[in-house]
Amino acid sequence: MSEEPKKRTIEVDEEFLEQLYGLVGKIPPGEKNINVDLLKDLILDIKRKIDRAKTEAIEELHSPKKNSENSAITDEYSDEENPKSVLIVDDLGVITYQLSVLFRNLGYDVTIAKEIYDAITKYKKCHFKLVIMDLFIPTDREGFILLDELVKLSKISDSNTIIGVMTASSKKEHRQLCMKKGADFYIEKIEDWQSELIEYCEKN
């Protein structure tokens, strides 16, 4: 008697399920199996919904209304301060892991954010003395938006946060614009860039 082939399963999170269930109407009634092409369409639909939601959140964050001092972004924030606290903002897990280990070994209280809205929310809860952010999260447009917001929040809260930009970009205009917008330092992700970053932070 031949052994039945083992069924292949996919582990999904709640967000995926919610999106998938919202699109279940596309599956023909009574259909027990989903055609591969249909499944691809469903997944692409989910991706488009998520991308659209992210874009709307970014645009809302950068709109004139949100940029006012009475906005949800720049109004109330915590008075809590930590003399050796760092917020690391990067959408690559390997980078956030490496830097979190390095800074914890130096005695820092480390907080991680992987997208700009999360970074803004976390900054408002704690006046970080140091912020290290990637410029491309996932594009430089979002990076510049985040830099603008962090510089503004730092001035409003009078927390004098040191804000540094790290990036693989070697474009001079990126460096110039970051410094013009208020970044305290700019480090390219080239050979031994982590050591350069740590050296700068320890001196300042």
C-alpha positions as CSV (number, residue, x, y, z in Angstrom):
1,M,0.0,0.0,0.0
2,S,1.5,3.3,-1.1
3,E,2.1,6.0,1.4
4,E,0.1,9.2,0.9
5,P,2.3,12.2,0.1
6,K,2.9,14.5,3.0
7,K,0.8,17.6,2.7
8,R,2.8,20.9,2.5
9,T,1.7,23.6,4.8
10,I,2.5,27.3,5.1
11,E,2.6,29.1,8.4
12,V,0.9,32.5,8.2
13,D,0.4,35.4,10.6
14,E,-2.8,37.1,11.7
15,E,-2.3,40.0,9.3
16,F,-2.0,37.6,6.3
17,L,-5.1,35.7,7.4
18,E,-7.2,38.8,7.8
19,Q,-6.2,40.0,4.3
20,L,-6.8,36.6,2.8
21,Y,-10.2,36.2,4.4
22,G,-11.1,39.6,3.1
23,L,-10.5,38.4,-0.4
24,V,-12.1,35.0,-0.1
25,G,-15.0,36.2,-2.2
26,K,-12.8,35.8,-5.2
27,I,-12.9,32.0,-4.8
28,P,-15.7,30.4,-6.8
29,P,-18.5,29.0,-4.6
30,G,-18.1,25.3,-3.7
31,E,-14.5,25.3,-4.8
32,K,-12.4,23.2,-2.4
33,N,-9.0,23.7,-4.1
34,I,-7.4,27.1,-5.0
35,N,-5.8,27.3,-8.4
36,V,-2.1,28.4,-8.1
37,D,-2.7,31.4,-10.4
38,L,-5.6,32.5,-8.3
39,L,-3.6,32.1,-5.1
40,K,-0.8,34.3,-6.7
41,D,-3.5,36.9,-7.5
42,L,-4.7,36.8,-3.9
43,I,-1.2,37.3,-2.6
44,L,-0.5,40.1,-5.0
45,D,-3.8,41.7,-3.9
46,I,-2.7,41.5,-0.3
47,K,0.7,43.0,-1.2
48,R,-1.0,45.9,-3.0
49,K,-3.3,46.6,-0.1
50,I,-0.4,46.6,2.4
51,D,1.8,48.8,0.1
52,R,-1.1,51.2,-0.4
53,A,-1.7,51.4,3.4
54,K,2.0,52.2,4.0
55,T,2.0,54.9,1.3
56,E,-1.1,56.5,2.8
57,A,0.5,56.4,6.3
58,I,3.7,58.1,4.9
59,E,1.7,60.7,3.0
60,E,-0.4,61.4,6.1
61,L,2.7,61.7,8.2
62,H,4.2,64.2,5.9
63,S,1.1,66.3,5.1
64,P,0.9,69.9,6.3
65,K,-1.7,69.0,8.9
66,K,0.5,66.3,10.4
67,N,3.5,68.7,10.4
68,S,1.8,71.3,12.7
69,E,2.8,71.4,16.3
70,N,-0.7,70.4,17.3
71,S,-0.7,67.3,15.2
72,A,-0.8,63.7,16.4
73,I,2.9,63.3,15.5
74,T,4.3,66.4,17.3
75,D,2.0,67.1,20.2
76,E,2.3,65.1,23.4
77,Y,5.4,63.2,24.2
78,S,7.0,61.7,27.3
79,D,9.4,63.6,29.6
80,E,11.2,60.4,30.3
81,E,15.0,60.6,29.5
82,N,17.8,58.1,29.5
83,P,21.3,59.4,29.3
84,K,22.5,56.3,27.4
85,S,19.5,55.3,25.2
86,V,19.6,54.6,21.4
87,L,16.9,54.1,18.8
88,I,18.1,52.1,15.8
89,V,15.9,52.4,12.7
90,D,16.5,50.0,9.8
91,D,14.3,47.6,7.9
92,L,17.1,45.0,7.7
93,G,17.1,42.6,10.6
94,V,20.7,41.7,10.2
95,I,21.7,45.4,10.7
96,T,19.5,46.0,13.7
97,Y,20.7,42.8,15.3
98,Q,24.4,43.7,14.8
99,L,24.0,47.2,16.1
100,S,21.8,46.2,19.1
101,V,24.6,43.7,20.2
102,L,27.3,46.4,19.8
103,F,25.5,49.1,21.7
104,R,24.2,46.8,24.4
105,N,27.8,45.7,25.0
106,L,28.6,49.4,25.5
107,G,25.9,49.8,28.1
108,Y,23.2,51.4,26.0
109,D,19.5,50.8,26.4
110,V,18.6,49.8,22.8
111,T,15.2,50.2,21.0
112,I,14.6,48.9,17.5
113,A,12.2,50.3,14.8
114,K,11.9,48.9,11.3
115,E,9.7,51.6,9.7
116,I,9.2,55.3,10.1
117,Y,5.8,55.5,11.9
118,D,7.0,53.0,14.5
119,A,10.2,55.1,14.9
120,I,8.2,58.3,15.5
121,T,5.9,56.6,18.0
122,K,8.8,55.1,20.0
123,Y,10.7,58.4,19.9
124,K,7.7,60.2,21.4
125,K,7.6,57.7,24.3
126,C,11.3,58.2,25.2
127,H,13.6,61.1,24.6
128,F,16.5,59.1,23.1
129,K,19.9,60.6,23.4
130,L,21.0,58.9,20.2
131,V,19.1,57.9,17.0
132,I,20.8,55.9,14.3
133,M,18.7,55.6,11.2
134,D,19.1,54.1,7.8
135,L,18.3,56.5,4.9
136,F,16.6,53.9,2.7
137,I,13.6,52.6,4.7
138,P,12.7,51.4,2.1
139,T,13.5,54.4,0.0
140,D,15.3,57.7,0.6
141,R,12.0,59.5,0.5
142,E,10.8,57.8,3.7
143,G,14.3,58.4,5.2
144,F,14.2,62.1,4.6
145,I,10.6,62.3,6.0
146,L,11.8,60.5,9.2
147,L,14.8,62.7,9.5
148,D,12.7,65.8,9.3
149,E,10.3,64.5,11.9
150,L,13.0,63.4,14.3
151,V,14.8,66.7,14.1
152,K,11.6,68.6,14.7
153,L,10.6,66.5,17.7
154,S,14.1,66.8,19.2
155,K,13.8,70.6,19.0
156,I,10.3,70.8,20.3
157,S,11.2,68.5,23.3
158,D,14.5,70.2,23.8
159,S,16.1,66.8,24.2
160,N,19.2,67.5,22.0
161,T,19.1,64.1,20.5
162,I,22.1,63.2,18.4
163,I,20.7,61.9,15.1
164,G,22.9,59.9,12.7
165,V,22.3,58.6,9.3
166,M,23.8,55.4,8.0
167,T,23.5,54.3,4.4
168,A,25.1,52.4,1.6
169,S,24.7,55.4,-0.7
170,S,27.9,57.1,-1.8
171,K,26.0,60.0,-3.4
172,K,27.3,63.4,-2.2
173,E,23.8,64.9,-2.5
174,H,22.5,62.4,0.0
175,R,25.1,63.4,2.5
176,Q,24.6,67.1,1.9
177,L,20.8,67.0,2.2
178,C,21.0,64.9,5.4
179,M,23.3,67.4,7.0
180,K,21.3,70.3,5.8
181,K,18.1,68.8,7.3
182,G,19.8,68.5,10.7
183,A,21.6,65.2,10.9
184,D,24.6,65.3,13.3
185,F,26.6,62.7,11.3
186,Y,26.4,60.6,8.2
187,I,28.2,57.3,7.8
188,E,28.5,55.2,4.7
189,K,28.1,51.4,5.0
190,I,31.5,50.6,3.7
191,E,34.3,48.4,5.2
192,D,34.4,48.7,9.0
193,W,31.6,51.2,9.2
194,Q,30.3,49.8,12.5
195,S,33.6,50.7,14.2
196,E,33.4,54.2,12.8
197,L,29.9,54.5,14.1
198,I,30.8,53.3,17.6
199,E,33.8,55.5,17.8
200,Y,31.8,58.6,16.9
201,C,29.0,57.8,19.4
202,E,31.4,57.1,22.2
203,K,33.2,60.4,21.6
204,N,29.9,62.3,21.6
